[in-house]
Amino acid sequence: MYVAMLSPAHFACLLGLIITAHAAYSSTQHRSYLRLTEQEFSGLPVDISLQCLLGLLVTCVGVCSVAGTFKDIRIYSELEKKSFETVFNHSSFQCFSHRGRFIDTSVWSRHELNTQDSL
């Protein structure tokens, strides 16, 4: 089916999740068995615990492989490539739809003429 088209990293994620789900199902089956036999719950068997840890490990390896290359934590590696003028120049901070466009420009031009005449 679609399993042949998966990359090894995606397959590792899927396999890890299946192993973890099987471990969860096994633990619920173990608990119901203990209830039926009226035994005390003292903990999960070793095989279910190991299966849970194996599923966690395989899932973590798959997720880290799917994520691709990680960026460096230090900001200096990103800022070394940029000049000082472009560091704080973000287009997302620029706002062109503000209330200043509704101001009548003729009022400002009359005000400028009156201040120049008074000088």
Jmol script that loads the backbone (N, CA, C; Angstrom):
load data "model"
ATOM      1  N   MET A   1       0.849  -1.167   0.000  1.00  0.00           N
ATOM      2  CA  MET A   1       0.000   0.000   0.000  1.00  0.00           C
ATOM      3  C   MET A   1       0.898   1.234   0.000  1.00  0.00           C
ATOM      4  N   TYR A   2       0.794   2.122   1.001  1.00  0.00           N
ATOM      5  CA  TYR A   2       1.566   3.355   1.046  1.00  0.00           C
ATOM      6  C   TYR A   2       2.869   3.209   1.816  1.00  0.00           C
ATOM      7  N   VAL A   3       3.119   2.062   2.423  1.00  0.00           N
ATOM      8  CA  VAL A   3       4.320   1.877   3.238  1.00  0.00           C
ATOM      9  C   VAL A   3       5.566   1.918   2.366  1.00  0.00           C
ATOM     10  N   ALA A   4       5.481   1.480   1.125  1.00  0.00           N
ATOM     11  CA  ALA A   4       6.640   1.474   0.233  1.00  0.00           C
ATOM     12  C   ALA A   4       7.072   2.886  -0.141  1.00  0.00           C
ATOM     13  N   MET A   5       6.162   3.849  -0.086  1.00  0.00           N
ATOM     14  CA  MET A   5       6.493   5.212  -0.461  1.00  0.00           C
ATOM     15  C   MET A   5       7.064   6.023   0.696  1.00  0.00           C
ATOM     16  N   LEU A   6       7.080   5.483   1.892  1.00  0.00           N
ATOM     17  CA  LEU A   6       7.579   6.222   3.047  1.00  0.00           C
ATOM     18  C   LEU A   6       9.101   6.239   3.054  1.00  0.00           C
ATOM     19  N   SER A   7       9.651   7.361   3.481  1.00  0.00           N
ATOM     20  CA  SER A   7      11.095   7.419   3.674  1.00  0.00           C
ATOM     21  C   SER A   7      11.448   6.663   4.949  1.00  0.00           C
ATOM     22  N   PRO A   8      12.709   6.296   5.129  1.00  0.00           N
ATOM     23  CA  PRO A   8      13.081   5.571   6.353  1.00  0.00           C
ATOM     24  C   PRO A   8      12.776   6.352   7.633  1.00  0.00           C
ATOM     25  N   ALA A   9      12.899   7.656   7.587  1.00  0.00           N
ATOM     26  CA  ALA A   9      12.607   8.461   8.779  1.00  0.00           C
ATOM     27  C   ALA A   9      11.121   8.433   9.102  1.00  0.00           C
ATOM     28  N   HIS A  10      10.281   8.556   8.085  1.00  0.00           N
ATOM     29  CA  HIS A  10       8.842   8.486   8.311  1.00  0.00           C
ATOM     30  C   HIS A  10       8.432   7.085   8.766  1.00  0.00           C
ATOM     31  N   PHE A  11       9.075   6.080   8.199  1.00  0.00           N
ATOM     32  CA  PHE A  11       8.786   4.710   8.610  1.00  0.00           C
ATOM     33  C   PHE A  11       9.167   4.484  10.067  1.00  0.00           C
ATOM     34  N   ALA A  12      10.291   5.083  10.507  1.00  0.00           N
ATOM     35  CA  ALA A  12      10.710   4.955  11.906  1.00  0.00           C
ATOM     36  C   ALA A  12       9.699   5.631  12.825  1.00  0.00           C
ATOM     37  N   CYS A  13       9.165   6.776  12.419  1.00  0.00           N
ATOM     38  CA  CYS A  13       8.132   7.450  13.221  1.00  0.00           C
ATOM     39  C   CYS A  13       6.891   6.578  13.339  1.00  0.00           C
ATOM     40  N   LEU A  14       6.456   6.044  12.221  1.00  0.00           N
ATOM     41  CA  LEU A  14       5.264   5.209  12.216  1.00  0.00           C
ATOM     42  C   LEU A  14       5.470   3.944  13.034  1.00  0.00           C
ATOM     43  N   LEU A  15       6.627   3.311  12.872  1.00  0.00           N
ATOM     44  CA  LEU A  15       6.921   2.097  13.626  1.00  0.00           C
ATOM     45  C   LEU A  15       6.994   2.380  15.122  1.00  0.00           C
ATOM     46  N   GLY A  16       7.623   3.488  15.504  1.00  0.00           N
ATOM     47  CA  GLY A  16       7.711   3.847  16.917  1.00  0.00           C
ATOM     48  C   GLY A  16       6.354   4.110  17.535  1.00  0.00           C
ATOM     49  N   LEU A  17       5.479   4.773  16.773  1.00  0.00           N
ATOM     50  CA  LEU A  17       4.135   5.027  17.287  1.00  0.00           C
ATOM     51  C   LEU A  17       3.322   3.734  17.408  1.00  0.00           C
ATOM     52  N   ILE A  18       3.517   2.820  16.472  1.00  0.00           N
ATOM     53  CA  ILE A  18       2.822   1.530  16.552  1.00  0.00           C
ATOM     54  C   ILE A  18       3.311   0.737  17.753  1.00  0.00           C
ATOM     55  N   ILE A  19       4.624   0.736  17.985  1.00  0.00           N
ATOM     56  CA  ILE A  19       5.190   0.017  19.139  1.00  0.00           C
ATOM     57  C   ILE A  19       4.669   0.623  20.437  1.00  0.00           C
ATOM     58  N   THR A  20       4.616   1.948  20.514  1.00  0.00           N
ATOM     59  CA  THR A  20       4.124   2.609  21.722  1.00  0.00           C
ATOM     60  C   THR A  20       2.640   2.323  21.941  1.00  0.00           C
ATOM     61  N   ALA A  21       1.863   2.321  20.863  1.00  0.00           N
ATOM     62  CA  ALA A  21       0.435   2.004  20.991  1.00  0.00           C
ATOM     63  C   ALA A  21       0.239   0.551  21.433  1.00  0.00           C
ATOM     64  N   HIS A  22       1.078  -0.341  20.924  1.00  0.00           N
ATOM     65  CA  HIS A  22       0.984  -1.741  21.338  1.00  0.00           C
ATOM     66  C   HIS A  22       1.357  -1.895  22.813  1.00  0.00           C
ATOM     67  N   ALA A  23       2.341  -1.137  23.262  1.00  0.00           N
ATOM     68  CA  ALA A  23       2.720  -1.188  24.675  1.00  0.00           C
ATOM     69  C   ALA A  23       1.587  -0.669  25.556  1.00  0.00           C
ATOM     70  N   ALA A  24       0.897   0.366  25.105  1.00  0.00           N
ATOM     71  CA  ALA A  24      -0.238   0.886  25.868  1.00  0.00           C
ATOM     72  C   ALA A  24      -1.372  -0.132  25.915  1.00  0.00           C
ATOM     73  N   TYR A  25      -1.627  -0.784  24.793  1.00  0.00           N
ATOM     74  CA  TYR A  25      -2.670  -1.811  24.757  1.00  0.00           C
ATOM     75  C   TYR A  25      -2.290  -2.997  25.658  1.00  0.00           C
ATOM     76  N   SER A  26      -1.015  -3.367  25.641  1.00  0.00           N
ATOM     77  CA  SER A  26      -0.560  -4.477  26.495  1.00  0.00           C
ATOM     78  C   SER A  26      -0.687  -4.135  27.969  1.00  0.00           C
ATOM     79  N   SER A  27      -0.414  -2.892  28.308  1.00  0.00           N
ATOM     80  CA  SER A  27      -0.524  -2.509  29.719  1.00  0.00           C
ATOM     81  C   SER A  27      -1.982  -2.515  30.184  1.00  0.00           C
ATOM     82  N   THR A  28      -2.899  -2.104  29.320  1.00  0.00           N
ATOM     83  CA  THR A  28      -4.310  -2.171  29.716  1.00  0.00           C
ATOM     84  C   THR A  28      -4.790  -3.618  29.810  1.00  0.00           C
ATOM     85  N   GLN A  29      -4.290  -4.478  28.937  1.00  0.00           N
ATOM     86  CA  GLN A  29      -4.639  -5.899  29.023  1.00  0.00           C
ATOM     87  C   GLN A  29      -4.084  -6.516  30.307  1.00  0.00           C
ATOM     88  N   HIS A  30      -2.886  -6.106  30.683  1.00  0.00           N
ATOM     89  CA  HIS A  30      -2.282  -6.615  31.919  1.00  0.00           C
ATOM     90  C   HIS A  30      -3.091  -6.175  33.138  1.00  0.00           C
ATOM     91  N   ARG A  31      -3.527  -4.908  33.119  1.00  0.00           N
ATOM     92  CA  ARG A  31      -4.337  -4.419  34.243  1.00  0.00           C
ATOM     93  C   ARG A  31      -5.673  -5.153  34.338  1.00  0.00           C
ATOM     94  N   SER A  32      -6.309  -5.400  33.203  1.00  0.00           N
ATOM     95  CA  SER A  32      -7.585  -6.121  33.243  1.00  0.00           C
ATOM     96  C   SER A  32      -7.381  -7.576  33.674  1.00  0.00           C
ATOM     97  N   TYR A  33      -6.255  -8.180  33.299  1.00  0.00           N
ATOM     98  CA  TYR A  33      -5.937  -9.538  33.761  1.00  0.00           C
ATOM     99  C   TYR A  33      -5.770  -9.567  35.277  1.00  0.00           C
ATOM    100  N   LEU A  34      -5.084  -8.556  35.817  1.00  0.00           N
ATOM    101  CA  LEU A  34      -4.896  -8.494  37.267  1.00  0.00           C
ATOM    102  C   LEU A  34      -6.221  -8.287  37.992  1.00  0.00           C
ATOM    103  N   ARG A  35      -7.123  -7.520  37.416  1.00  0.00           N
ATOM    104  CA  ARG A  35      -8.433  -7.324  38.035  1.00  0.00           C
ATOM    105  C   ARG A  35      -9.247  -8.615  38.022  1.00  0.00           C
ATOM    106  N   LEU A  36      -9.172  -9.359  36.910  1.00  0.00           N
ATOM    107  CA  LEU A  36      -9.926 -10.617  36.830  1.00  0.00           C
ATOM    108  C   LEU A  36      -9.418 -11.660  37.815  1.00  0.00           C
ATOM    109  N   THR A  37      -8.112 -11.711  37.992  1.00  0.00           N
ATOM    110  CA  THR A  37      -7.534 -12.691  38.915  1.00  0.00           C
ATOM    111  C   THR A  37      -7.438 -12.156  40.333  1.00  0.00           C
ATOM    112  N   GLU A  38      -7.914 -10.913  40.541  1.00  0.00           N
ATOM    113  CA  GLU A  38      -7.923 -10.251  41.853  1.00  0.00           C
ATOM    114  C   GLU A  38      -6.542 -10.210  42.496  1.00  0.00           C
ATOM    115  N   GLN A  39      -5.558  -9.840  41.680  1.00  0.00           N
ATOM    116  CA  GLN A  39      -4.188  -9.687  42.175  1.00  0.00           C
ATOM    117  C   GLN A  39      -3.885  -8.200  42.353  1.00  0.00           C
ATOM    118  N   GLU A  40      -2.912  -7.927  43.190  1.00  0.00           N
ATOM    119  CA  GLU A  40      -2.455  -6.552  43.432  1.00  0.00           C
ATOM    120  C   GLU A  40      -1.613  -6.086  42.255  1.00  0.00           C
ATOM    121  N   PHE A  41      -1.773  -4.817  41.917  1.00  0.00           N
ATOM    122  CA  PHE A  41      -0.917  -4.248  40.864  1.00  0.00           C
ATOM    123  C   PHE A  41       0.377  -3.770  41.504  1.00  0.00           C
ATOM    124  N   SER A  42       1.470  -4.391  41.109  1.00  0.00           N
ATOM    125  CA  SER A  42       2.770  -4.011  41.672  1.00  0.00           C
ATOM    126  C   SER A  42       3.645  -3.311  40.643  1.00  0.00           C
ATOM    127  N   GLY A  43       3.186  -3.226  39.422  1.00  0.00           N
ATOM    128  CA  GLY A  43       3.950  -2.572  38.363  1.00  0.00           C
ATOM    129  C   GLY A  43       3.799  -3.339  37.064  1.00  0.00           C
ATOM    130  N   LEU A  44       4.266  -2.734  36.004  1.00  0.00           N
ATOM    131  CA  LEU A  44       4.186  -3.379  34.699  1.00  0.00           C
ATOM    132  C   LEU A  44       5.278  -4.430  34.562  1.00  0.00           C
ATOM    133  N   PRO A  45       5.027  -5.472  33.801  1.00  0.00           N
ATOM    134  CA  PRO A  45       6.086  -6.442  33.531  1.00  0.00           C
ATOM    135  C   PRO A  45       7.238  -5.801  32.759  1.00  0.00           C
ATOM    136  N   VAL A  46       8.379  -6.439  32.815  1.00  0.00           N
ATOM    137  CA  VAL A  46       9.582  -5.884  32.198  1.00  0.00           C
ATOM    138  C   VAL A  46       9.432  -5.794  30.686  1.00  0.00           C
ATOM    139  N   ASP A  47       8.779  -6.772  30.068  1.00  0.00           N
ATOM    140  CA  ASP A  47       8.672  -6.741  28.607  1.00  0.00           C
ATOM    141  C   ASP A  47       7.823  -5.568  28.116  1.00  0.00           C
ATOM    142  N   ILE A  48       6.784  -5.206  28.854  1.00  0.00           N
ATOM    143  CA  ILE A  48       5.966  -4.056  28.456  1.00  0.00           C
ATOM    144  C   ILE A  48       6.739  -2.758  28.672  1.00  0.00           C
ATOM    145  N   SER A  49       7.490  -2.671  29.752  1.00  0.00           N
ATOM    146  CA  SER A  49       8.304  -1.471  30.004  1.00  0.00           C
ATOM    147  C   SER A  49       9.374  -1.303  28.932  1.00  0.00           C
ATOM    148  N   LEU A  50      10.022  -2.393  28.560  1.00  0.00           N
ATOM    149  CA  LEU A  50      11.045  -2.322  27.513  1.00  0.00           C
ATOM    150  C   LEU A  50      10.423  -1.970  26.161  1.00  0.00           C
ATOM    151  N   GLN A  51       9.240  -2.499  25.910  1.00  0.00           N
ATOM    152  CA  GLN A  51       8.557  -2.187  24.661  1.00  0.00           C
ATOM    153  C   GLN A  51       8.193  -0.704  24.604  1.00  0.00           C
ATOM    154  N   CYS A  52       7.783  -0.156  25.715  1.00  0.00           N
ATOM    155  CA  CYS A  52       7.455   1.271  25.775  1.00  0.00           C
ATOM    156  C   CYS A  52       8.704   2.123  25.541  1.00  0.00           C
ATOM    157  N   LEU A  53       9.810   1.765  26.158  1.00  0.00           N
ATOM    158  CA  LEU A  53      11.058   2.511  25.966  1.00  0.00           C
ATOM    159  C   LEU A  53      11.575   2.379  24.539  1.00  0.00           C
ATOM    160  N   LEU A  54      11.438   1.191  23.951  1.00  0.00           N
ATOM    161  CA  LEU A  54      11.867   0.998  22.570  1.00  0.00           C
ATOM    162  C   LEU A  54      11.022   1.840  21.617  1.00  0.00           C
ATOM    163  N   GLY A  55       9.714   1.870  21.845  1.00  0.00           N
ATOM    164  CA  GLY A  55       8.847   2.706  21.019  1.00  0.00           C
ATOM    165  C   GLY A  55       9.188   4.171  21.148  1.00  0.00           C
ATOM    166  N   LEU A  56       9.503   4.627  22.356  1.00  0.00           N
ATOM    167  CA  LEU A  56       9.894   6.016  22.567  1.00  0.00           C
ATOM    168  C   LEU A  56      11.197   6.331  21.841  1.00  0.00           C
ATOM    169  N   LEU A  57      12.160   5.436  21.931  1.00  0.00           N
ATOM    170  CA  LEU A  57      13.458   5.647  21.296  1.00  0.00           C
ATOM    171  C   LEU A  57      13.322   5.687  19.775  1.00  0.00           C
ATOM    172  N   VAL A  58      12.583   4.737  19.207  1.00  0.00           N
ATOM    173  CA  VAL A  58      12.417   4.696  17.752  1.00  0.00           C
ATOM    174  C   VAL A  58      11.653   5.924  17.260  1.00  0.00           C
ATOM    175  N   THR A  59      10.648   6.353  18.007  1.00  0.00           N
ATOM    176  CA  THR A  59       9.897   7.551  17.625  1.00  0.00           C
ATOM    177  C   THR A  59      10.777   8.797  17.686  1.00  0.00           C
ATOM    178  N   CYS A  60      11.602   8.913  18.716  1.00  0.00           N
ATOM    179  CA  CYS A  60      12.496  10.079  18.829  1.00  0.00           C
ATOM    180  C   CYS A  60      13.500  10.124  17.687  1.00  0.00           C
ATOM    181  N   VAL A  61      14.050   8.972  17.328  1.00  0.00           N
ATOM    182  CA  VAL A  61      15.005   8.926  16.214  1.00  0.00           C
ATOM    183  C   VAL A  61      14.311   9.310  14.915  1.00  0.00           C
ATOM    184  N   GLY A  62      13.106   8.813  14.711  1.00  0.00           N
ATOM    185  CA  GLY A  62      12.367   9.153  13.499  1.00  0.00           C
ATOM    186  C   GLY A  62      12.004  10.617  13.422  1.00  0.00           C
ATOM    187  N   VAL A  63      11.563  11.190  14.533  1.00  0.00           N
ATOM    188  CA  VAL A  63      11.182  12.603  14.543  1.00  0.00           C
ATOM    189  C   VAL A  63      12.397  13.491  14.306  1.00  0.00           C
ATOM    190  N   CYS A  64      13.519  13.156  14.916  1.00  0.00           N
ATOM    191  CA  CYS A  64      14.736  13.951  14.695  1.00  0.00           C
ATOM    192  C   CYS A  64      15.222  13.837  13.259  1.00  0.00           C
ATOM    193  N   SER A  65      14.989  12.705  12.625  1.00  0.00           N
ATOM    194  CA  SER A  65      15.390  12.539  11.230  1.00  0.00           C
ATOM    195  C   SER A  65      14.441  13.259  10.276  1.00  0.00           C
ATOM    196  N   VAL A  66      13.175  13.290  10.609  1.00  0.00           N
ATOM    197  CA  VAL A  66      12.197  13.974   9.762  1.00  0.00           C
ATOM    198  C   VAL A  66      12.371  15.479   9.855  1.00  0.00           C
ATOM    199  N   ALA A  67      12.768  15.968  11.019  1.00  0.00           N
ATOM    200  CA  ALA A  67      12.866  17.411  11.240  1.00  0.00           C
ATOM    201  C   ALA A  67      13.898  18.072  10.344  1.00  0.00           C
ATOM    202  N   GLY A  68      14.875  17.347   9.869  1.00  0.00           N
ATOM    203  CA  GLY A  68      15.880  17.921   8.986  1.00  0.00           C
ATOM    204  C   GLY A  68      17.016  18.539   9.775  1.00  0.00           C
ATOM    205  N   THR A  69      17.661  19.514   9.160  1.00  0.00           N
ATOM    206  CA  THR A  69      18.801  20.140   9.813  1.00  0.00           C
ATOM    207  C   THR A  69      18.311  21.162  10.827  1.00  0.00           C
ATOM    208  N   PHE A  70      18.927  21.161  11.967  1.00  0.00           N
ATOM    209  CA  PHE A  70      18.577  22.105  13.014  1.00  0.00           C
ATOM    210  C   PHE A  70      19.377  23.383  12.848  1.00  0.00           C
ATOM    211  N   LYS A  71      18.800  24.487  13.272  1.00  0.00           N
ATOM    212  CA  LYS A  71      19.517  25.750  13.253  1.00  0.00           C
ATOM    213  C   LYS A  71      20.344  25.867  14.519  1.00  0.00           C
ATOM    214  N   ASP A  72      21.405  26.638  14.412  1.00  0.00           N
ATOM    215  CA  ASP A  72      22.264  26.860  15.554  1.00  0.00           C
ATOM    216  C   ASP A  72      21.531  27.704  16.587  1.00  0.00           C
ATOM    217  N   ILE A  73      21.743  27.414  17.860  1.00  0.00           N
ATOM    218  CA  ILE A  73      21.069  28.143  18.920  1.00  0.00           C
ATOM    219  C   ILE A  73      21.615  29.563  19.034  1.00  0.00           C
ATOM    220  N   ARG A  74      22.880  29.722  18.809  1.00  0.00           N
ATOM    221  CA  ARG A  74      23.489  31.038  18.958  1.00  0.00           C
ATOM    222  C   ARG A  74      23.014  31.971  17.848  1.00  0.00           C
ATOM    223  N   ILE A  75      22.611  33.163  18.220  1.00  0.00           N
ATOM    224  CA  ILE A  75      22.089  34.138  17.270  1.00  0.00           C
ATOM    225  C   ILE A  75      23.203  34.728  16.413  1.00  0.00           C
ATOM    226  N   TYR A  76      24.426  34.664  16.884  1.00  0.00           N
ATOM    227  CA  TYR A  76      25.526  35.276  16.161  1.00  0.00           C
ATOM    228  C   TYR A  76      25.742  34.630  14.802  1.00  0.00           C
ATOM    229  N   SER A  77      25.471  33.349  14.676  1.00  0.00           N
ATOM    230  CA  SER A  77      25.672  32.686  13.389  1.00  0.00           C
ATOM    231  C   SER A  77      24.719  33.225  12.331  1.00  0.00           C
ATOM    232  N   GLU A  78      23.520  33.653  12.729  1.00  0.00           N
ATOM    233  CA  GLU A  78      22.583  34.243  11.774  1.00  0.00           C
ATOM    234  C   GLU A  78      22.906  35.711  11.513  1.00  0.00           C
ATOM    235  N   LEU A  79      23.344  36.425  12.555  1.00  0.00           N
ATOM    236  CA  LEU A  79      23.582  37.861  12.410  1.00  0.00           C
ATOM    237  C   LEU A  79      24.890  38.180  11.701  1.00  0.00           C
ATOM    238  N   GLU A  80      25.823  37.227  11.638  1.00  0.00           N
ATOM    239  CA  GLU A  80      27.085  37.492  10.950  1.00  0.00           C
ATOM    240  C   GLU A  80      26.874  37.717   9.463  1.00  0.00           C
ATOM    241  N   LYS A  81      25.836  37.136   8.893  1.00  0.00           N
ATOM    242  CA  LYS A  81      25.587  37.227   7.462  1.00  0.00           C
ATOM    243  C   LYS A  81      24.867  38.515   7.074  1.00  0.00           C
ATOM    244  N   LYS A  82      24.350  39.261   8.039  1.00  0.00           N
ATOM    245  CA  LYS A  82      23.561  40.450   7.745  1.00  0.00           C
ATOM    246  C   LYS A  82      24.333  41.715   8.105  1.00  0.00           C
ATOM    247  N   SER A  83      24.047  42.782   7.371  1.00  0.00           N
ATOM    248  CA  SER A  83      24.650  44.062   7.717  1.00  0.00           C
ATOM    249  C   SER A  83      23.814  44.732   8.800  1.00  0.00           C
ATOM    250  N   PHE A  84      24.350  45.791   9.376  1.00  0.00           N
ATOM    251  CA  PHE A  84      23.658  46.459  10.473  1.00  0.00           C
ATOM    252  C   PHE A  84      22.346  47.088  10.010  1.00  0.00           C
ATOM    253  N   GLU A  85      22.300  47.573   8.775  1.00  0.00           N
ATOM    254  CA  GLU A  85      21.105  48.231   8.276  1.00  0.00           C
ATOM    255  C   GLU A  85      19.952  47.246   8.088  1.00  0.00           C
ATOM    256  N   THR A  86      20.254  46.012   7.786  1.00  0.00           N
ATOM    257  CA  THR A  86      19.191  45.049   7.497  1.00  0.00           C
ATOM    258  C   THR A  86      18.785  44.215   8.701  1.00  0.00           C
ATOM    259  N   VAL A  87      19.440  44.370   9.841  1.00  0.00           N
ATOM    260  CA  VAL A  87      19.112  43.541  11.002  1.00  0.00           C
ATOM    261  C   VAL A  87      17.721  43.854  11.520  1.00  0.00           C
ATOM    262  N   PHE A  88      17.392  45.145  11.648  1.00  0.00           N
ATOM    263  CA  PHE A  88      16.098  45.535  12.211  1.00  0.00           C
ATOM    264  C   PHE A  88      15.091  45.935  11.142  1.00  0.00           C
ATOM    265  N   ASN A  89      15.368  45.661   9.900  1.00  0.00           N
ATOM    266  CA  ASN A  89      14.473  46.021   8.810  1.00  0.00           C
ATOM    267  C   ASN A  89      13.579  44.824   8.495  1.00  0.00           C
ATOM    268  N   HIS A  90      12.398  44.805   9.090  1.00  0.00           N
ATOM    269  CA  HIS A  90      11.444  43.725   8.878  1.00  0.00           C
ATOM    270  C   HIS A  90      10.201  44.293   8.220  1.00  0.00           C
ATOM    271  N   SER A  91       9.797  43.708   7.127  1.00  0.00           N
ATOM    272  CA  SER A  91       8.622  44.219   6.431  1.00  0.00           C
ATOM    273  C   SER A  91       7.340  43.995   7.225  1.00  0.00           C
ATOM    274  N   SER A  92       7.353  43.079   8.164  1.00  0.00           N
ATOM    275  CA  SER A  92       6.147  42.826   8.945  1.00  0.00           C
ATOM    276  C   SER A  92       5.865  43.952   9.944  1.00  0.00           C
ATOM    277  N   PHE A  93       6.855  44.777  10.240  1.00  0.00           N
ATOM    278  CA  PHE A  93       6.647  45.878  11.169  1.00  0.00           C
ATOM    279  C   PHE A  93       6.191  47.154  10.462  1.00  0.00           C
ATOM    280  N   GLN A  94       6.192  47.158   9.161  1.00  0.00           N
ATOM    281  CA  GLN A  94       5.791  48.346   8.421  1.00  0.00           C
ATOM    282  C   GLN A  94       4.286  48.330   8.231  1.00  0.00           C
ATOM    283  N   CYS A  95       3.671  49.455   8.556  1.00  0.00           N
ATOM    284  CA  CYS A  95       2.215  49.562   8.465  1.00  0.00           C
ATOM    285  C   CYS A  95       1.877  50.746   7.568  1.00  0.00           C
ATOM    286  N   PHE A  96       1.187  50.465   6.476  1.00  0.00           N
ATOM    287  CA  PHE A  96       0.844  51.528   5.539  1.00  0.00           C
ATOM    288  C   PHE A  96      -0.629  51.892   5.592  1.00  0.00           C
ATOM    289  N   SER A  97      -1.425  51.163   6.308  1.00  0.00           N
ATOM    290  CA  SER A  97      -2.849  51.507   6.408  1.00  0.00           C
ATOM    291  C   SER A  97      -3.111  52.104   7.790  1.00  0.00           C
ATOM    292  N   HIS A  98      -2.639  53.310   7.994  1.00  0.00           N
ATOM    293  CA  HIS A  98      -2.825  53.999   9.266  1.00  0.00           C
ATOM    294  C   HIS A  98      -3.727  55.210   9.059  1.00  0.00           C
ATOM    295  N   ARG A  99      -4.045  55.906  10.119  1.00  0.00           N
ATOM    296  CA  ARG A  99      -5.006  57.010  10.038  1.00  0.00           C
ATOM    297  C   ARG A  99      -4.409  58.264   9.415  1.00  0.00           C
ATOM    298  N   GLY A 100      -3.117  58.294   9.188  1.00  0.00           N
ATOM    299  CA  GLY A 100      -2.495  59.463   8.584  1.00  0.00           C
ATOM    300  C   GLY A 100      -2.907  59.694   7.157  1.00  0.00           C
ATOM    301  N   ARG A 101      -3.389  58.685   6.473  1.00  0.00           N
ATOM    302  CA  ARG A 101      -3.790  58.873   5.081  1.00  0.00           C
ATOM    303  C   ARG A 101      -5.118  59.632   4.961  1.00  0.00           C
ATOM    304  N   PHE A 102      -5.847  59.765   6.061  1.00  0.00           N
ATOM    305  CA  PHE A 102      -7.120  60.466   6.033  1.00  0.00           C
ATOM    306  C   PHE A 102      -6.972  61.956   6.371  1.00  0.00           C
ATOM    307  N   ILE A 103      -5.779  62.369   6.741  1.00  0.00           N
ATOM    308  CA  ILE A 103      -5.554  63.782   7.075  1.00  0.00           C
ATOM    309  C   ILE A 103      -5.585  64.601   5.800  1.00  0.00           C
ATOM    310  N   ASP A 104      -6.274  65.701   5.854  1.00  0.00           N
ATOM    311  CA  ASP A 104      -6.408  66.569   4.691  1.00  0.00           C
ATOM    312  C   ASP A 104      -5.094  67.304   4.477  1.00  0.00           C
ATOM    313  N   THR A 105      -4.476  67.093   3.331  1.00  0.00           N
ATOM    314  CA  THR A 105      -3.179  67.728   3.068  1.00  0.00           C
ATOM    315  C   THR A 105      -3.309  69.217   2.819  1.00  0.00           C
ATOM    316  N   SER A 106      -4.492  69.677   2.435  1.00  0.00           N
ATOM    317  CA  SER A 106      -4.655  71.116   2.202  1.00  0.00           C
ATOM    318  C   SER A 106      -4.563  71.895   3.508  1.00  0.00           C
ATOM    319  N   VAL A 107      -4.952  71.284   4.619  1.00  0.00           N
ATOM    320  CA  VAL A 107      -4.843  71.938   5.918  1.00  0.00           C
ATOM    321  C   VAL A 107      -3.376  72.149   6.259  1.00  0.00           C
ATOM    322  N   TRP A 108      -2.549  71.157   6.001  1.00  0.00           N
ATOM    323  CA  TRP A 108      -1.127  71.286   6.311  1.00  0.00           C
ATOM    324  C   TRP A 108      -0.459  72.313   5.410  1.00  0.00           C
ATOM    325  N   SER A 109      -0.843  72.372   4.155  1.00  0.00           N
ATOM    326  CA  SER A 109      -0.208  73.344   3.261  1.00  0.00           C
ATOM    327  C   SER A 109      -0.607  74.772   3.656  1.00  0.00           C
ATOM    328  N   ARG A 110      -1.863  75.001   4.095  1.00  0.00           N
ATOM    329  CA  ARG A 110      -2.282  76.320   4.559  1.00  0.00           C
ATOM    330  C   ARG A 110      -1.549  76.694   5.844  1.00  0.00           C
ATOM    331  N   HIS A 111      -1.324  75.718   6.725  1.00  0.00           N
ATOM    332  CA  HIS A 111      -0.607  75.978   7.962  1.00  0.00           C
ATOM    333  C   HIS A 111       0.832  76.364   7.681  1.00  0.00           C
ATOM    334  N   GLU A 112       1.459  75.706   6.705  1.00  0.00           N
ATOM    335  CA  GLU A 112       2.841  76.030   6.364  1.00  0.00           C
ATOM    336  C   GLU A 112       2.939  77.430   5.752  1.00  0.00           C
ATOM    337  N   LEU A 113       1.952  77.786   4.940  1.00  0.00           N
ATOM    338  CA  LEU A 113       1.957  79.124   4.337  1.00  0.00           C
ATOM    339  C   LEU A 113       1.799  80.190   5.397  1.00  0.00           C
ATOM    340  N   ASN A 114       0.935  79.964   6.375  1.00  0.00           N
ATOM    341  CA  ASN A 114       0.709  80.950   7.455  1.00  0.00           C
ATOM    342  C   ASN A 114       1.957  81.094   8.320  1.00  0.00           C
ATOM    343  N   THR A 115       2.673  80.022   8.607  1.00  0.00           N
ATOM    344  CA  THR A 115       3.885  80.143   9.432  1.00  0.00           C
ATOM    345  C   THR A 115       5.006  80.805   8.670  1.00  0.00           C
ATOM    346  N   GLN A 116       5.078  80.630   7.346  1.00  0.00           N
ATOM    347  CA  GLN A 116       6.133  81.289   6.570  1.00  0.00           C
ATOM    348  C   GLN A 116       5.847  82.789   6.425  1.00  0.00           C
ATOM    349  N   ASP A 117       4.588  83.145   6.326  1.00  0.00           N
ATOM    350  CA  ASP A 117       4.231  84.562   6.207  1.00  0.00           C
ATOM    351  C   ASP A 117       4.489  85.306   7.510  1.00  0.00           C
ATOM    352  N   SER A 118       4.328  84.635   8.634  1.00  0.00           N
ATOM    353  CA  SER A 118       4.517  85.316   9.912  1.00  0.00           C
ATOM    354  C   SER A 118       5.999  85.496  10.231  1.00  0.00           C
ATOM    355  N   LEU A 119       6.871  84.743   9.591  1.00  0.00           N
ATOM    356  CA  LEU A 119       8.314  84.901   9.838  1.00  0.00           C
ATOM    357  C   LEU A 119       8.803  86.055   9.055  1.00  0.00           C
TER     358      LEU A 119
END
end "model"
wireframe off; spacefill off
backbone 0.3
color backbone group
